[in-house]
């Protein structure tokens, strides 16, 4: 009995499931996470905003959105190439939807009530990579602030 108890406490954790292939959906989620974490604080308001955006964009229920965000968090830490993620979105999504993704990035940046320069820089960089016109970017930012 003592051996079984010892084995229980020394058991290795279950292997993690492999990450899904990076596509436009997961690229957006990973970029949303990166924007939220750009100020070195990952607050509940930002997490809630990401979950809401993913649920609305992809027709997910709250549990599915939270699971997708968890995968996106892992991807955000494992993939350093923002340009590649933005290119996946740009090449897979029409202009109107890219504009929506830009607005979503600003929503996350504003969700904690304070946009620090690192967050704004990252969103502007991704906007440029998405190929969204500057005037449309400004409109997306304004729409994110005033829902």
Backbone as a chain_set.jsonl record, in Angstrom:
{"seq": "XXXXXXXXXXXXXXXXXXXXXXXXXXXXXXXXXXXXXXXXXXXXXXXXXXXXXXXXXXXXXXXXXXXXXXXXXXXXXXXXXXXXXXXXXXXXXXXXXXXXXXXXXXXXXXXXXXXXXXXXXXXXXXXXXXXXXXXXXXXXXXXXXXX", "coords": {"N": [[0.823, -1.186, 0.0], [1.944, 1.221, 0.78], [3.783, 1.558, -1.258], [2.131, 2.029, -3.495], [1.004, 4.439, -2.764], [3.278, 6.06, -2.711], [4.013, 5.894, -5.416], [1.852, 7.202, -6.516], [2.272, 9.89, -5.746], [4.648, 10.429, -7.005], [4.182, 10.212, -9.616], [4.498, 11.001, -13.0], [3.374, 13.914, -14.721], [0.59, 13.987, -16.962], [1.156, 13.734, -20.448], [1.212, 16.7, -22.419], [-1.335, 17.727, -24.679], [-0.783, 17.883, -28.175], [-0.22, 21.021, -29.816], [-2.59, 22.666, -31.917], [-2.425, 23.052, -35.519], [-1.222, 26.182, -36.641], [-3.52, 28.514, -37.639], [-5.582, 31.079, -39.179], [-7.51, 31.648, -37.239], [-6.392, 30.794, -34.754], [-4.112, 32.327, -34.887], [-5.116, 34.938, -34.645], [-6.146, 34.75, -32.025], [-3.756, 34.261, -30.583], [-2.39, 36.655, -31.091], [-4.128, 38.438, -29.828], [-3.75, 37.653, -27.174], [-1.043, 38.292, -26.923], [-1.144, 41.1, -27.151], [-2.609, 41.692, -24.852], [-0.783, 40.886, -22.913], [1.343, 42.546, -23.309], [1.941, 44.685, -21.653], [3.062, 43.515, -19.505], [1.242, 42.61, -17.672], [-1.464, 40.56, -17.121], [-4.551, 40.784, -17.048], [-7.782, 40.095, -15.53], [-9.859, 41.444, -16.876], [-8.834, 41.678, -19.425], [-8.564, 39.012, -20.197], [-11.233, 38.228, -20.101], [-12.213, 39.867, -22.141], [-10.85, 38.821, -24.377], [-11.925, 36.215, -24.427], [-14.622, 36.836, -24.963], [-14.421, 38.059, -27.474], [-13.371, 35.938, -29.049], [-15.478, 34.092, -28.781], [-17.604, 35.458, -30.012], [-16.56, 35.918, -32.61], [-16.162, 33.347, -33.634], [-18.37, 31.812, -33.086], [-18.538, 30.442, -30.605], [-19.273, 28.825, -27.456], [-19.05, 29.995, -24.007], [-17.276, 28.225, -22.6], [-15.945, 26.848, -24.663], [-14.692, 29.04, -25.856], [-12.958, 29.837, -23.8], [-11.32, 27.584, -23.661], [-10.175, 27.711, -26.202], [-8.784, 30.119, -25.944], [-6.916, 29.343, -24.019], [-5.322, 27.583, -25.497], [-4.396, 29.412, -27.354], [-2.874, 31.026, -25.696], [-0.713, 29.359, -25.157], [0.299, 29.135, -27.743], [0.971, 31.807, -28.183], [3.163, 32.092, -26.556], [4.869, 30.277, -27.657], [5.328, 30.861, -30.332], [7.121, 33.215, -31.933], [6.909, 34.92, -34.06], [5.315, 37.556, -35.038], [4.721, 38.683, -37.511], [4.302, 36.476, -39.175], [1.98, 35.403, -38.042], [0.187, 37.537, -38.445], [0.236, 37.571, -41.23], [-1.024, 35.149, -41.817], [-3.629, 35.758, -41.064], [-4.14, 37.966, -42.761], [-3.956, 36.766, -45.297], [-6.031, 34.97, -45.241], [-8.411, 36.16, -44.629], [-11.012, 38.391, -45.544], [-11.017, 41.954, -46.361], [-12.897, 43.464, -44.813], [-13.288, 41.809, -42.593], [-10.69, 41.722, -41.631], [-10.474, 44.304, -40.735], [-12.291, 44.15, -38.62], [-10.821, 42.443, -36.986], [-8.708, 44.1, -36.341], [-10.052, 46.007, -34.819], [-10.765, 44.354, -32.696], [-8.254, 43.823, -31.57], [-7.638, 46.379, -30.575], [-9.731, 46.586, -28.728], [-8.98, 44.722, -26.771], [-6.594, 45.895, -25.949], [-7.595, 48.206, -24.748], [-9.163, 47.177, -22.742], [-8.407, 46.929, -20.038], [-8.525, 49.469, -19.177], [-6.344, 51.104, -19.545], [-4.022, 51.982, -21.923], [-0.897, 51.107, -22.615], [2.232, 52.157, -24.047], [3.647, 49.993, -25.214], [1.622, 48.146, -25.793], [0.073, 49.613, -27.645], [1.988, 49.999, -29.675], [2.39, 47.355, -30.544], [-0.178, 46.718, -31.518], [-0.395, 48.624, -33.591], [1.707, 47.753, -35.237], [0.768, 45.213, -36.018], [-1.564, 46.007, -37.311], [-0.492, 47.321, -39.557], [0.728, 45.123, -40.809], [-1.511, 43.657, -41.438], [-2.528, 45.012, -43.537], [-4.426, 47.038, -43.458], [-5.982, 50.116, -44.134], [-4.761, 53.297, -42.985], [-6.695, 55.261, -42.174], [-8.885, 53.616, -41.734], [-7.856, 52.089, -39.672], [-7.748, 53.981, -37.607], [-10.466, 54.466, -37.296], [-11.258, 51.939, -36.413], [-9.948, 51.82, -33.965], [-11.24, 53.909, -32.601], [-13.846, 52.868, -32.558], [-13.428, 50.7, -30.909], [-12.959, 51.857, -28.468], [-15.272, 53.272, -27.952], [-17.914, 51.55, -27.591]], "CA": [[0.0, 0.0, 0.0], [2.841, 2.367, 0.846], [4.363, 1.716, -2.587], [1.131, 2.643, -4.368], [0.901, 5.836, -2.351], [4.511, 6.707, -3.168], [3.922, 6.007, -6.867], [0.856, 8.224, -6.818], [2.852, 11.22, -5.584], [5.796, 10.588, -7.887], [3.734, 9.991, -10.985], [4.736, 12.108, -13.914], [2.137, 14.496, -15.224], [0.163, 13.491, -18.265], [1.74, 14.525, -21.533], [0.32, 17.714, -22.958], [-1.832, 17.491, -26.03], [-0.054, 18.715, -29.144], [-0.914, 22.229, -30.225], [-3.14, 22.556, -33.269], [-1.679, 23.836, -36.508], [-1.54, 27.603, -36.611], [-4.333, 29.031, -38.736], [-5.971, 32.472, -38.94], [-8.258, 31.733, -35.97], [-5.451, 30.721, -33.641], [-3.205, 33.47, -35.005], [-5.789, 36.075, -34.023], [-6.168, 34.532, -30.575], [-2.409, 34.452, -30.046], [-2.095, 38.087, -31.124], [-4.92, 39.065, -28.759], [-3.04, 37.356, -25.927], [0.192, 39.09, -26.906], [-1.495, 42.493, -26.849], [-2.99, 41.743, -23.433], [0.389, 40.683, -22.065], [2.416, 43.46, -23.707], [2.28, 45.574, -20.531], [3.532, 42.628, -18.429], [0.137, 42.319, -16.756], [-2.501, 39.827, -17.852], [-5.634, 40.993, -16.104], [-9.061, 39.424, -15.759], [-10.62, 42.184, -17.889], [-8.269, 41.341, -20.73], [-8.933, 37.617, -20.457], [-12.667, 38.253, -20.386], [-12.37, 40.479, -23.458], [-10.397, 37.842, -25.371], [-12.937, 35.155, -24.499], [-15.817, 37.385, -25.608], [-14.092, 38.264, -28.892], [-13.282, 34.621, -29.692], [-16.821, 33.511, -28.82], [-18.389, 36.16, -31.036], [-15.967, 35.755, -33.943], [-16.167, 31.975, -34.125], [-19.587, 31.122, -32.676], [-18.217, 29.516, -29.514], [-19.87, 29.09, -26.152], [-17.997, 30.499, -23.111], [-16.282, 27.19, -22.283], [-15.141, 26.639, -25.867], [-13.851, 30.229, -26.031], [-11.893, 29.788, -22.788], [-10.381, 26.539, -24.092], [-9.426, 28.224, -27.345], [-7.847, 31.11, -25.417], [-5.826, 28.618, -23.357], [-4.427, 27.12, -26.57], [-3.777, 30.616, -27.918], [-1.842, 31.459, -24.746], [0.462, 28.519, -25.418], [0.836, 29.54, -29.044], [1.56, 33.144, -28.041], [4.481, 31.927, -25.94], [5.707, 29.373, -28.446], [5.59, 31.389, -31.672], [7.598, 34.591, -31.761], [6.819, 35.662, -35.307], [4.056, 38.289, -35.201], [4.49, 38.895, -38.941], [3.729, 35.241, -39.713], [0.591, 35.301, -37.575], [-0.587, 38.553, -39.158], [0.124, 37.137, -42.628], [-2.067, 34.114, -41.868], [-4.922, 36.459, -41.021], [-4.256, 38.779, -43.987], [-4.139, 35.911, -46.471], [-7.198, 34.108, -45.089], [-9.598, 36.911, -44.222], [-11.237, 39.548, -46.405], [-10.67, 43.256, -45.775], [-13.864, 43.838, -43.778], [-13.02, 41.015, -41.397], [-9.404, 42.167, -41.091], [-10.794, 45.524, -39.988], [-12.878, 43.675, -37.362], [-9.731, 41.901, -36.161], [-7.991, 45.27, -35.837], [-10.87, 46.546, -33.727], [-10.651, 43.409, -31.578], [-6.958, 44.068, -30.921], [-7.768, 47.602, -29.776], [-10.62, 46.3, -27.591], [-8.178, 44.074, -25.733], [-5.655, 46.897, -25.43], [-8.332, 49.154, -23.909], [-10.045, 46.483, -21.796], [-8.021, 47.145, -18.64], [-8.681, 50.885, -18.876], [-5.103, 51.834, -19.767], [-3.24, 51.486, -23.05], [0.505, 51.506, -22.505], [2.862, 52.31, -25.36], [4.001, 48.676, -25.784], [0.401, 47.578, -26.374], [-0.265, 50.395, -28.837], [2.986, 49.699, -30.706], [2.12, 46.029, -31.091], [-1.397, 46.778, -32.33], [-0.071, 49.361, -34.822], [2.529, 46.875, -36.063], [-0.106, 44.189, -36.6], [-2.434, 46.703, -38.274], [0.269, 47.508, -40.797], [0.924, 43.813, -41.433], [-2.799, 43.182, -41.946], [-2.845, 45.743, -44.755], [-5.615, 47.871, -43.261], [-5.668, 51.524, -44.372], [-4.575, 54.09, -41.765], [-7.971, 55.864, -41.764], [-9.707, 52.525, -41.191], [-7.272, 51.734, -38.376], [-8.199, 54.986, -36.64], [-11.892, 54.204, -37.058], [-11.345, 50.717, -35.613], [-9.548, 52.168, -32.598], [-12.332, 54.694, -32.017], [-14.973, 51.961, -32.315], [-13.066, 49.83, -29.781], [-13.051, 52.655, -27.246], [-16.679, 53.64, -27.772], [-18.698, 50.443, -28.154]], "C": [[0.867, 1.25, 0.0], [3.474, 2.633, -0.529], [3.393, 2.391, -3.541], [0.971, 4.116, -4.036], [2.122, 6.627, -2.823], [4.466, 6.901, -4.683], [2.935, 7.093, -7.277], [1.47, 9.618, -6.766], [4.05, 11.461, -6.5], [5.444, 10.357, -9.35], [4.021, 11.231, -11.818], [3.399, 12.633, -14.412], [1.836, 13.946, -16.613], [0.795, 14.344, -19.36], [0.712, 15.526, -22.077], [-0.104, 17.344, -24.369], [-1.052, 18.379, -26.993], [-0.895, 19.927, -29.539], [-1.453, 22.055, -31.638], [-2.286, 23.35, -34.249], [-2.153, 25.288, -36.465], [-2.324, 27.98, -37.856], [-4.759, 30.445, -38.36], [-6.701, 32.628, -37.607], [-7.304, 31.745, -34.781], [-4.431, 31.861, -33.689], [-3.833, 34.699, -34.374], [-5.778, 35.922, -32.514], [-4.812, 34.757, -29.939], [-2.019, 35.927, -30.045], [-2.892, 38.847, -30.067], [-4.241, 38.857, -27.407], [-1.775, 38.2, -25.828], [-0.08, 40.549, -26.577], [-1.834, 42.624, -25.37], [-1.78, 41.645, -22.516], [1.52, 41.664, -22.349], [2.845, 44.392, -22.574], [2.752, 44.793, -19.307], [2.5, 42.421, -17.33], [-0.962, 41.668, -17.602], [-3.705, 39.781, -16.928], [-6.919, 40.285, -16.519], [-9.855, 40.117, -16.866], [-10.129, 41.859, -19.289], [-8.636, 39.911, -21.134], [-10.404, 37.532, -20.839], [-12.94, 38.821, -21.786], [-11.963, 39.503, -24.568], [-11.436, 36.735, -25.536], [-14.183, 35.632, -25.243], [-15.587, 37.551, -27.114], [-14.041, 36.928, -29.628], [-14.659, 33.977, -29.822], [-17.649, 34.144, -29.933], [-17.862, 35.877, -32.441], [-16.167, 34.354, -34.514], [-17.362, 31.151, -33.645], [-19.371, 30.098, -31.576], [-19.023, 29.842, -28.27], [-18.736, 29.51, -25.206], [-16.911, 29.478, -22.776], [-15.364, 26.956, -23.481], [-14.191, 27.822, -26.099], [-12.691, 30.23, -25.039], [-10.856, 28.724, -23.145], [-9.543, 27.015, -25.267], [-8.402, 29.251, -26.878], [-6.664, 30.424, -24.75], [-4.825, 28.094, -24.389], [-3.683, 28.316, -27.165], [-2.698, 31.177, -26.998], [-0.561, 30.657, -24.963], [1.113, 28.895, -26.744], [1.543, 30.892, -28.945], [2.948, 33.072, -27.424], [5.428, 31.101, -26.8], [6.076, 29.889, -29.826], [5.939, 32.862, -31.529], [7.352, 35.476, -32.977], [5.445, 36.303, -35.495], [3.707, 38.472, -36.678], [3.85, 37.655, -39.572], [2.266, 35.106, -39.301], [-0.296, 36.312, -38.293], [-0.784, 38.16, -40.619], [-0.933, 36.044, -42.786], [-3.454, 34.746, -41.883], [-5.141, 37.203, -42.338], [-4.586, 37.911, -45.199], [-5.422, 35.077, -46.414], [-8.511, 34.856, -44.882], [-9.767, 38.122, -45.136], [-11.046, 40.858, -45.631], [-11.611, 43.649, -44.626], [-13.584, 43.086, -42.484], [-11.649, 41.339, -40.791], [-9.599, 43.438, -40.277], [-11.424, 45.162, -38.64], [-11.796, 43.134, -36.424], [-8.903, 43.038, -35.572], [-8.745, 45.876, -34.664], [-10.776, 45.648, -32.499], [-9.337, 43.601, -30.828], [-7.014, 45.319, -30.054], [-8.682, 47.39, -28.569], [-9.846, 45.667, -26.446], [-7.211, 45.08, -25.117], [-6.341, 47.86, -24.467], [-9.087, 48.487, -22.76], [-9.675, 46.68, -20.337], [-8.052, 48.621, -18.261], [-7.44, 51.726, -19.135], [-4.35, 51.193, -20.921], [-1.823, 52.015, -22.888], [1.125, 51.48, -23.898], [3.212, 50.966, -25.997], [2.793, 48.002, -26.418], [0.059, 48.284, -27.679], [0.706, 50.101, -29.978], [2.711, 48.349, -31.358], [0.883, 46.049, -31.973], [-1.113, 47.508, -33.643], [0.762, 48.509, -35.781], [1.666, 45.825, -36.766], [-1.057, 44.817, -37.61], [-1.735, 46.868, -39.616], [0.431, 46.182, -41.535], [-0.367, 43.253, -42.011], [-3.214, 43.91, -43.217], [-4.113, 46.568, -44.655], [-5.195, 49.334, -43.396], [-5.634, 52.301, -43.057], [-5.897, 54.698, -41.279], [-8.891, 54.804, -41.159], [-9.18, 52.068, -39.836], [-7.748, 52.695, -37.291], [-9.672, 54.782, -36.295], [-12.066, 52.965, -36.186], [-10.965, 51.002, -34.157], [-10.656, 52.943, -31.905], [-13.522, 53.802, -31.682], [-14.688, 51.045, -31.137], [-13.207, 50.571, -28.456], [-14.488, 52.986, -26.922], [-17.542, 52.55, -28.398], [-20.097, 50.847, -28.559]], "O": [[0.567, 2.222, -0.693], [3.674, 3.784, -0.915], [3.802, 3.248, -4.325], [0.818, 4.946, -4.932], [1.983, 7.758, -3.288], [4.843, 7.963, -5.18], [3.149, 7.809, -8.256], [1.215, 10.439, -7.646], [4.417, 12.612, -6.736], [6.322, 10.314, -10.212], [3.807, 12.361, -11.379], [2.421, 11.893, -14.51], [2.73, 13.499, -17.332], [0.946, 15.555, -19.195], [-0.48, 15.234, -22.178], [0.646, 16.742, -25.136], [-0.702, 19.508, -26.65], [-2.123, 19.859, -29.587], [-0.841, 21.374, -32.461], [-1.513, 24.219, -33.846], [-3.336, 25.568, -36.274], [-1.86, 27.793, -38.981], [-4.337, 30.957, -37.324], [-6.526, 33.635, -36.921], [-7.4, 32.606, -33.906], [-3.945, 32.306, -32.65], [-3.163, 35.431, -33.646], [-5.437, 36.862, -31.797], [-4.716, 35.372, -28.877], [-1.386, 36.399, -29.101], [-2.383, 39.799, -29.474], [-4.167, 39.779, -26.595], [-1.473, 38.757, -24.773], [0.663, 41.167, -25.815], [-1.391, 43.565, -24.71], [-1.761, 42.26, -21.45], [2.557, 41.613, -21.687], [3.992, 44.839, -22.542], [2.833, 45.339, -18.207], [2.846, 42.095, -16.194], [-1.332, 42.175, -18.661], [-3.858, 38.857, -16.128], [-7.115, 39.93, -17.681], [-10.459, 39.448, -17.704], [-10.92, 41.776, -20.228], [-8.977, 39.652, -22.289], [-10.769, 36.843, -21.792], [-13.791, 38.314, -22.517], [-12.657, 39.379, -25.577], [-11.782, 36.365, -26.658], [-14.734, 34.899, -26.065], [-16.454, 37.222, -27.922], [-14.606, 36.798, -30.714], [-14.974, 33.384, -30.854], [-18.313, 33.446, -30.7], [-18.644, 35.626, -33.359], [-16.323, 34.186, -35.724], [-17.366, 29.927, -33.782], [-19.95, 29.013, -31.607], [-19.412, 30.989, -28.052], [-17.566, 29.39, -25.572], [-15.739, 29.841, -22.68], [-14.145, 26.874, -23.327], [-13.037, 27.636, -26.487], [-11.567, 30.583, -25.396], [-9.657, 28.932, -22.957], [-8.341, 26.755, -25.324], [-7.271, 29.258, -27.362], [-5.528, 30.873, -24.896], [-3.615, 28.158, -24.171], [-2.487, 28.237, -27.445], [-1.713, 31.742, -27.473], [0.539, 31.211, -24.953], [2.338, 28.963, -26.846], [2.593, 31.094, -29.555], [3.812, 33.893, -27.73], [6.648, 31.218, -26.68], [7.035, 29.409, -30.43], [5.128, 33.656, -31.054], [7.578, 36.684, -32.907], [4.528, 35.685, -36.037], [2.536, 38.424, -37.052], [2.956, 37.777, -40.409], [1.416, 34.738, -40.112], [-1.408, 35.981, -38.705], [-1.854, 38.389, -41.184], [-1.657, 36.019, -43.781], [-4.338, 34.316, -42.624], [-6.2, 37.086, -42.956], [-5.41, 38.291, -46.032], [-5.851, 34.535, -47.433], [-9.589, 34.266, -44.95], [-8.793, 38.8, -45.466], [-10.929, 40.858, -44.406], [-11.153, 44.116, -43.583], [-13.638, 43.667, -41.4], [-11.468, 41.241, -39.577], [-8.956, 43.622, -39.243], [-11.124, 45.796, -37.628], [-11.854, 43.345, -35.213], [-8.447, 42.95, -34.432], [-8.151, 46.216, -33.641], [-10.713, 46.145, -31.374], [-9.306, 43.55, -29.599], [-6.503, 45.328, -28.935], [-8.436, 47.952, -27.502], [-10.034, 46.032, -25.286], [-7.033, 45.109, -23.899], [-5.74, 48.284, -23.48], [-9.602, 49.183, -21.885], [-10.548, 46.606, -19.473], [-7.654, 48.989, -17.155], [-7.478, 52.944, -18.961], [-4.073, 49.994, -20.897], [-1.577, 53.215, -23.009], [0.594, 50.849, -24.813], [3.084, 50.817, -27.212], [2.915, 47.359, -27.461], [-0.212, 47.64, -28.692], [0.285, 49.968, -31.128], [2.789, 48.215, -32.579], [0.885, 45.464, -33.057], [-1.548, 47.055, -34.702], [0.546, 48.54, -36.992], [1.819, 45.583, -37.964], [-1.329, 44.225, -38.654], [-2.307, 46.592, -40.67], [0.286, 46.131, -42.756], [-0.337, 42.469, -42.96], [-4.142, 43.483, -43.902], [-4.802, 46.776, -45.654], [-4.177, 49.746, -42.84], [-6.387, 52.001, -42.13], [-6.185, 54.652, -40.083], [-9.594, 55.07, -40.184], [-9.957, 51.702, -38.954], [-8.105, 52.274, -36.191], [-10.07, 54.911, -35.137], [-12.932, 52.942, -35.311], [-11.591, 50.483, -33.233], [-10.978, 52.668, -30.749], [-14.14, 53.966, -30.631], [-15.616, 50.65, -30.43], [-13.539, 49.967, -27.436], [-14.885, 52.983, -25.757], [-17.866, 52.609, -29.584], [-20.863, 50.015, -29.046]]}, "num_chains": 1, "name": "protein.A"}
